[in-house]
Amino acid sequence: MTRRRLSKSDIKGLNGRLQGLGLALSKKDDVDIVEEDGERTYLVNGDPWLFELDGELVPHLRMLQERPALLPRVTVDMGAVRFMTNGADVMRPGVVAIDAGVAAGRLVAVVEETHGKPLAVGKALMDAAGIEAACDGKVVATLHWVGDRRW
C-alpha cells in the first residue's frame, strides 16, 4: 500500500474531474491518494471520498453519508437490505422509489426506505422511466456496498 499527498496543482486537475459529480476541493483540503492492489482511493482531510474504478471516479459510501444528495437515489425495501450488504445487484421487485434524475449508465446511490441511509453505489442499467415500467430483472449493477473491502 502506498500513500501520497497531492500537490495544489494536482488538486486543481482533480477538481476538473470532479465537476461531473458536482464536487469541488479547496486549496486548503489535504488530499491523499492511497494505492492498494492497483486501486486508487482518494482521502480528503483523512476521510475516504472517492475511488477510481476503470478510470471513473466513484463516490465512497462514507462521503455519501455526509452528502446524501450527491447522486440520484434508488430506494429499496427492507427485504433487500441483507442482499445489498452482501453485494447483490438491485433487482426491480425490491425498488420502492426512484429519483427522476436516474439515467442509464450513470452512478446512483442505493438507499434503504426507513432512514434513507446509503447501502451501495451502483450504475443504473435503465433510466427512471424504464425502471418504473419494468416488472423484474436487474436495474442497478452494484459497485461498492456496506461491508465490502473498500468500506
Buried (B, 14 or more C-beta within 10 A) or exposed (E): EEEEEBEEEEBEEBBEBBEEBEBEBEEEBEBBBBEEEEEBBBBBEEEBBBBBBEEEBBBBBEBBEEBBEBBBBBBBBEEBBEBBBEBBBBBBBBBEEBBEEBBEEEBBBBBBBEEEBBBBBBBBBBBBEBBBEBEEEBBBBBBBBBEBEBE
